[in-house]
């Protein structure tokens, strides 16, 4: 599927479209509903940019203002609803995100790419810490998912299932690497340890470390 440039290329805009799809809302209500639905856990949301994002969406015809309301001494609030163009954008964007693989750059992968900078024994300690944190997160998410599934249809929990599956997969991979390091079965362990003990990189390893794992 072709990835096209969005008029408002910000995942917060996607969350807004999905939120107001059901009914018109003002910005404060949008933020409240998105927080309640855990959208800030599903995507990288910067709440401070909500005002600008909504403005841009109105400018490009994805939202339209319907009325202004005021309660007591509170500032006047503008109610927005999704337009037909906004509905089409929501559908098209969702299709793209579900069907198309996008390159992602998680922080853990960045750390793994320079792992050779640390001695293997320290890496073992650090990975054990990470594995412990992962297990806590897995237990918490599994418990929350079980609780939510009593009241919320599974259709609206699929992103939670995905996040749990990704955590479980990462935990399994970290454990397998730890097993290799602690058992001594990792094929590069001796050379890696020697490098940190002597300060002399084994033949060819320094060049590989600088070049990275991408083949020429």
BALOBA-1460 file (C-alpha; in Angstrom, 3 decimals):
// residues 216
<rec num="1" residu="x" x="0.000" y="0.000" z="0.000"/>
<rec num="2" residu="x" x="1.295" y="3.448" z="-0.916"/>
<rec num="3" residu="x" x="2.093" y="5.688" z="2.071"/>
<rec num="4" residu="x" x="0.959" y="9.203" z="1.244"/>
<rec num="5" residu="x" x="1.726" y="12.499" z="2.912"/>
<rec num="6" residu="x" x="-0.991" y="13.494" z="5.366"/>
<rec num="7" residu="x" x="-2.366" y="17.017" z="5.561"/>
<rec num="8" residu="x" x="-1.921" y="16.802" z="9.334"/>
<rec num="9" residu="x" x="0.829" y="14.214" z="9.786"/>
<rec num="10" residu="x" x="0.597" y="13.758" z="13.553"/>
<rec num="11" residu="x" x="-0.752" y="10.671" z="15.318"/>
<rec num="12" residu="x" x="-2.562" y="12.950" z="17.751"/>
<rec num="13" residu="x" x="-4.733" y="13.950" z="14.778"/>
<rec num="14" residu="x" x="-5.613" y="10.300" z="14.227"/>
<rec num="15" residu="x" x="-6.604" y="9.968" z="17.882"/>
<rec num="16" residu="x" x="-8.742" y="13.104" z="17.630"/>
<rec num="17" residu="x" x="-10.528" y="11.813" z="14.525"/>
<rec num="18" residu="x" x="-11.293" y="8.518" z="16.228"/>
<rec num="19" residu="x" x="-12.495" y="10.320" z="19.351"/>
<rec num="20" residu="x" x="-14.899" y="12.741" z="17.682"/>
<rec num="21" residu="x" x="-16.133" y="10.099" z="15.239"/>
<rec num="22" residu="x" x="-18.834" y="9.186" z="17.739"/>
<rec num="23" residu="x" x="-20.014" y="12.697" z="18.589"/>
<rec num="24" residu="x" x="-18.874" y="16.349" z="18.520"/>
<rec num="25" residu="x" x="-16.646" y="17.539" z="21.383"/>
<rec num="26" residu="x" x="-14.624" y="20.512" z="22.540"/>
<rec num="27" residu="x" x="-10.855" y="20.187" z="22.978"/>
<rec num="28" residu="x" x="-10.907" y="19.650" z="26.735"/>
<rec num="29" residu="x" x="-13.395" y="16.825" z="26.347"/>
<rec num="30" residu="x" x="-11.317" y="15.283" z="23.544"/>
<rec num="31" residu="x" x="-8.276" y="15.215" z="25.828"/>
<rec num="32" residu="x" x="-10.290" y="13.768" z="28.711"/>
<rec num="33" residu="x" x="-11.777" y="10.988" z="26.578"/>
<rec num="34" residu="x" x="-8.441" y="10.130" z="24.942"/>
<rec num="35" residu="x" x="-6.743" y="9.901" z="28.339"/>
<rec num="36" residu="x" x="-9.547" y="7.702" z="29.662"/>
<rec num="37" residu="x" x="-9.117" y="5.409" z="26.659"/>
<rec num="38" residu="x" x="-5.351" y="5.229" z="27.208"/>
<rec num="39" residu="x" x="-4.462" y="6.785" z="23.852"/>
<rec num="40" residu="x" x="-1.289" y="8.221" z="25.360"/>
<rec num="41" residu="x" x="-0.167" y="4.613" z="25.909"/>
<rec num="42" residu="x" x="-1.013" y="3.543" z="22.358"/>
<rec num="43" residu="x" x="0.858" y="6.362" z="20.621"/>
<rec num="44" residu="x" x="3.319" y="9.134" z="21.364"/>
<rec num="45" residu="x" x="0.972" y="11.997" z="22.206"/>
<rec num="46" residu="x" x="2.126" y="15.494" z="23.145"/>
<rec num="47" residu="x" x="-0.917" y="16.996" z="24.828"/>
<rec num="48" residu="x" x="0.475" y="20.525" z="24.566"/>
<rec num="49" residu="x" x="0.075" y="20.378" z="20.787"/>
<rec num="50" residu="x" x="-3.642" y="19.498" z="20.880"/>
<rec num="51" residu="x" x="-4.736" y="23.101" z="20.287"/>
<rec num="52" residu="x" x="-2.511" y="23.452" z="17.210"/>
<rec num="53" residu="x" x="-3.429" y="20.030" z="15.832"/>
<rec num="54" residu="x" x="-7.164" y="20.750" z="16.086"/>
<rec num="55" residu="x" x="-6.645" y="24.135" z="14.428"/>
<rec num="56" residu="x" x="-4.757" y="22.518" z="11.553"/>
<rec num="57" residu="x" x="-7.400" y="19.835" z="11.168"/>
<rec num="58" residu="x" x="-10.091" y="22.508" z="10.919"/>
<rec num="59" residu="x" x="-7.959" y="24.420" z="8.405"/>
<rec num="60" residu="x" x="-7.678" y="21.337" z="6.181"/>
<rec num="61" residu="x" x="-11.364" y="20.469" z="6.435"/>
<rec num="62" residu="x" x="-11.061" y="17.381" z="8.642"/>
<rec num="63" residu="x" x="-12.974" y="19.006" z="11.514"/>
<rec num="64" residu="x" x="-15.482" y="21.814" z="11.585"/>
<rec num="65" residu="x" x="-16.680" y="24.031" z="14.415"/>
<rec num="66" residu="x" x="-20.393" y="23.666" z="15.111"/>
<rec num="67" residu="x" x="-21.045" y="25.907" z="18.110"/>
<rec num="68" residu="x" x="-19.510" y="27.673" z="21.082"/>
<rec num="69" residu="x" x="-20.543" y="26.931" z="24.660"/>
<rec num="70" residu="x" x="-19.875" y="28.510" z="28.035"/>
<rec num="71" residu="x" x="-20.451" y="27.101" z="31.513"/>
<rec num="72" residu="x" x="-20.409" y="29.598" z="34.362"/>
<rec num="73" residu="x" x="-17.163" y="31.527" z="34.566"/>
<rec num="74" residu="x" x="-15.294" y="29.069" z="32.338"/>
<rec num="75" residu="x" x="-13.833" y="30.306" z="29.027"/>
<rec num="76" residu="x" x="-15.921" y="29.863" z="25.913"/>
<rec num="77" residu="x" x="-15.364" y="26.482" z="24.296"/>
<rec num="78" residu="x" x="-15.707" y="25.548" z="20.625"/>
<rec num="79" residu="x" x="-17.418" y="22.266" z="19.757"/>
<rec num="80" residu="x" x="-15.923" y="20.378" z="16.796"/>
<rec num="81" residu="x" x="-17.338" y="17.587" z="14.706"/>
<rec num="82" residu="x" x="-15.722" y="15.347" z="12.134"/>
<rec num="83" residu="x" x="-16.398" y="16.132" z="8.462"/>
<rec num="84" residu="x" x="-16.862" y="13.670" z="5.629"/>
<rec num="85" residu="x" x="-13.269" y="14.402" z="4.599"/>
<rec num="86" residu="x" x="-12.219" y="13.682" z="8.184"/>
<rec num="87" residu="x" x="-14.050" y="10.345" z="8.174"/>
<rec num="88" residu="x" x="-12.331" y="9.386" z="4.919"/>
<rec num="89" residu="x" x="-8.968" y="10.408" z="6.368"/>
<rec num="90" residu="x" x="-9.597" y="8.269" z="9.466"/>
<rec num="91" residu="x" x="-10.496" y="5.243" z="7.329"/>
<rec num="92" residu="x" x="-7.602" y="5.720" z="4.894"/>
<rec num="93" residu="x" x="-5.040" y="6.343" z="7.651"/>
<rec num="94" residu="x" x="-6.212" y="3.299" z="9.620"/>
<rec num="95" residu="x" x="-5.928" y="1.117" z="6.516"/>
<rec num="96" residu="x" x="-2.373" y="2.334" z="5.980"/>
<rec num="97" residu="x" x="-1.288" y="1.766" z="9.588"/>
<rec num="98" residu="x" x="-2.757" y="-1.727" z="9.738"/>
<rec num="99" residu="x" x="-1.484" y="-2.948" z="6.353"/>
<rec num="100" residu="x" x="1.869" y="-1.229" z="5.881"/>
<rec num="101" residu="x" x="5.131" y="-1.905" z="7.683"/>
<rec num="102" residu="x" x="6.750" y="1.332" z="8.840"/>
<rec num="103" residu="x" x="10.377" y="1.507" z="10.026"/>
<rec num="104" residu="x" x="10.494" y="2.055" z="13.777"/>
<rec num="105" residu="x" x="13.475" y="2.953" z="15.923"/>
<rec num="106" residu="x" x="12.910" y="1.847" z="19.527"/>
<rec num="107" residu="x" x="15.429" y="2.979" z="22.138"/>
<rec num="108" residu="x" x="16.239" y="-0.610" z="23.121"/>
<rec num="109" residu="x" x="17.372" y="-1.402" z="19.575"/>
<rec num="110" residu="x" x="19.612" y="1.682" z="19.678"/>
<rec num="111" residu="x" x="21.240" y="0.383" z="22.850"/>
<rec num="112" residu="x" x="21.677" y="-3.096" z="21.389"/>
<rec num="113" residu="x" x="23.383" y="-1.610" z="18.319"/>
<rec num="114" residu="x" x="26.268" y="-0.380" z="20.526"/>
<rec num="115" residu="x" x="26.207" y="-3.230" z="23.049"/>
<rec num="116" residu="x" x="29.870" y="-3.996" z="22.453"/>
<rec num="117" residu="x" x="30.755" y="-0.797" z="24.359"/>
<rec num="118" residu="x" x="29.907" y="-2.589" z="27.609"/>
<rec num="119" residu="x" x="31.583" y="-5.686" z="29.050"/>
<rec num="120" residu="x" x="29.439" y="-8.831" z="28.823"/>
<rec num="121" residu="x" x="29.158" y="-9.267" z="32.594"/>
<rec num="122" residu="x" x="27.669" y="-5.797" z="32.963"/>
<rec num="123" residu="x" x="25.331" y="-6.457" z="30.048"/>
<rec num="124" residu="x" x="24.120" y="-9.571" z="31.867"/>
<rec num="125" residu="x" x="23.253" y="-7.520" z="34.964"/>
<rec num="126" residu="x" x="21.501" y="-4.847" z="32.895"/>
<rec num="127" residu="x" x="19.477" y="-7.386" z="30.921"/>
<rec num="128" residu="x" x="18.355" y="-9.063" z="34.139"/>
<rec num="129" residu="x" x="17.113" y="-5.688" z="35.351"/>
<rec num="130" residu="x" x="15.266" y="-5.150" z="32.065"/>
<rec num="131" residu="x" x="13.773" y="-8.643" z="32.165"/>
<rec num="132" residu="x" x="12.488" y="-8.032" z="35.686"/>
<rec num="133" residu="x" x="10.872" y="-4.746" z="34.610"/>
<rec num="134" residu="x" x="9.394" y="-6.415" z="31.545"/>
<rec num="135" residu="x" x="7.848" y="-9.141" z="33.666"/>
<rec num="136" residu="x" x="6.287" y="-6.561" z="35.982"/>
<rec num="137" residu="x" x="4.830" y="-4.754" z="32.975"/>
<rec num="138" residu="x" x="3.544" y="-8.020" z="31.516"/>
<rec num="139" residu="x" x="1.848" y="-9.003" z="34.765"/>
<rec num="140" residu="x" x="0.279" y="-5.551" z="35.156"/>
<rec num="141" residu="x" x="-0.958" y="-5.385" z="31.556"/>
<rec num="142" residu="x" x="-2.300" y="-8.943" z="31.681"/>
<rec num="143" residu="x" x="-4.233" y="-8.165" z="34.864"/>
<rec num="144" residu="x" x="-5.585" y="-4.901" z="33.440"/>
<rec num="145" residu="x" x="-6.582" y="-6.598" z="30.179"/>
<rec num="146" residu="x" x="-8.424" y="-9.325" z="32.080"/>
<rec num="147" residu="x" x="-10.283" y="-6.680" z="34.083"/>
<rec num="148" residu="x" x="-11.140" y="-4.525" z="31.076"/>
<rec num="149" residu="x" x="-12.335" y="-7.504" z="29.054"/>
<rec num="150" residu="x" x="-15.168" y="-7.969" z="31.555"/>
<rec num="151" residu="x" x="-16.725" y="-4.664" z="30.489"/>
<rec num="152" residu="x" x="-15.178" y="-3.697" z="27.139"/>
<rec num="153" residu="x" x="-15.684" y="-5.636" z="23.871"/>
<rec num="154" residu="x" x="-12.511" y="-7.305" z="22.648"/>
<rec num="155" residu="x" x="-12.631" y="-5.236" z="19.450"/>
<rec num="156" residu="x" x="-11.655" y="-2.187" z="21.501"/>
<rec num="157" residu="x" x="-8.842" y="-3.987" z="23.316"/>
<rec num="158" residu="x" x="-6.855" y="-5.342" z="20.367"/>
<rec num="159" residu="x" x="-4.127" y="-2.708" z="20.761"/>
<rec num="160" residu="x" x="-3.733" y="-3.781" z="24.400"/>
<rec num="161" residu="x" x="-3.418" y="-7.405" z="23.280"/>
<rec num="162" residu="x" x="-0.772" y="-6.384" z="20.750"/>
<rec num="163" residu="x" x="1.237" y="-4.437" z="23.335"/>
<rec num="164" residu="x" x="1.116" y="-7.396" z="25.716"/>
<rec num="165" residu="x" x="2.252" y="-9.760" z="22.936"/>
<rec num="166" residu="x" x="5.170" y="-7.447" z="22.064"/>
<rec num="167" residu="x" x="6.265" y="-7.288" z="25.706"/>
<rec num="168" residu="x" x="6.092" y="-11.071" z="25.969"/>
<rec num="169" residu="x" x="8.097" y="-11.495" z="22.769"/>
<rec num="170" residu="x" x="10.753" y="-9.044" z="23.981"/>
<rec num="171" residu="x" x="10.957" y="-10.780" z="27.350"/>
<rec num="172" residu="x" x="11.431" y="-14.153" z="25.638"/>
<rec num="173" residu="x" x="14.214" y="-12.732" z="23.439"/>
<rec num="174" residu="x" x="15.994" y="-11.036" z="26.349"/>
<rec num="175" residu="x" x="15.822" y="-14.275" z="28.336"/>
<rec num="176" residu="x" x="17.316" y="-16.242" z="25.437"/>
<rec num="177" residu="x" x="20.218" y="-13.779" z="25.146"/>
<rec num="178" residu="x" x="20.745" y="-13.929" z="28.902"/>
<rec num="179" residu="x" x="20.824" y="-17.722" z="28.735"/>
<rec num="180" residu="x" x="23.549" y="-17.553" z="26.080"/>
<rec num="181" residu="x" x="25.624" y="-15.101" z="28.103"/>
<rec num="182" residu="x" x="25.308" y="-16.951" z="31.406"/>
<rec num="183" residu="x" x="25.882" y="-20.407" z="29.908"/>
<rec num="184" residu="x" x="28.808" y="-19.226" z="27.788"/>
<rec num="185" residu="x" x="27.190" y="-20.469" z="24.587"/>
<rec num="186" residu="x" x="27.176" y="-17.076" z="22.858"/>
<rec num="187" residu="x" x="29.604" y="-17.493" z="19.927"/>
<rec num="188" residu="x" x="31.306" y="-14.101" z="20.394"/>
<rec num="189" residu="x" x="31.444" y="-14.074" z="24.197"/>
<rec num="190" residu="x" x="35.149" y="-14.945" z="24.572"/>
<rec num="191" residu="x" x="36.301" y="-12.338" z="22.057"/>
<rec num="192" residu="x" x="33.958" y="-9.731" z="23.526"/>
<rec num="193" residu="x" x="35.214" y="-10.333" z="27.067"/>
<rec num="194" residu="x" x="38.849" y="-10.361" z="25.945"/>
<rec num="195" residu="x" x="38.407" y="-6.994" z="24.237"/>
<rec num="196" residu="x" x="37.292" y="-5.383" z="27.499"/>
<rec num="197" residu="x" x="39.931" y="-7.157" z="29.573"/>
<rec num="198" residu="x" x="42.887" y="-6.342" z="27.335"/>
<rec num="199" residu="x" x="41.712" y="-3.265" z="25.473"/>
<rec num="200" residu="x" x="42.745" y="-4.943" z="22.238"/>
<rec num="201" residu="x" x="39.928" y="-5.694" z="19.796"/>
<rec num="202" residu="x" x="40.079" y="-9.132" z="18.152"/>
<rec num="203" residu="x" x="40.985" y="-9.167" z="14.493"/>
<rec num="204" residu="x" x="38.187" y="-7.780" z="12.390"/>
<rec num="205" residu="x" x="35.796" y="-7.112" z="15.293"/>
<rec num="206" residu="x" x="36.620" y="-3.431" z="15.703"/>
<rec num="207" residu="x" x="35.877" y="-2.787" z="12.033"/>
<rec num="208" residu="x" x="32.605" y="-4.672" z="12.312"/>
<rec num="209" residu="x" x="31.643" y="-2.742" z="15.438"/>
<rec num="210" residu="x" x="32.216" y="0.544" z="13.640"/>
<rec num="211" residu="x" x="30.412" y="-0.522" z="10.509"/>
<rec num="212" residu="x" x="27.474" y="-2.158" z="12.280"/>
<rec num="213" residu="x" x="25.610" y="-5.267" z="11.320"/>
<rec num="214" residu="x" x="24.275" y="-4.035" z="7.971"/>
<rec num="215" residu="x" x="25.916" y="-5.973" z="5.129"/>
<rec num="216" residu="x" x="27.671" y="-4.063" z="2.334"/>
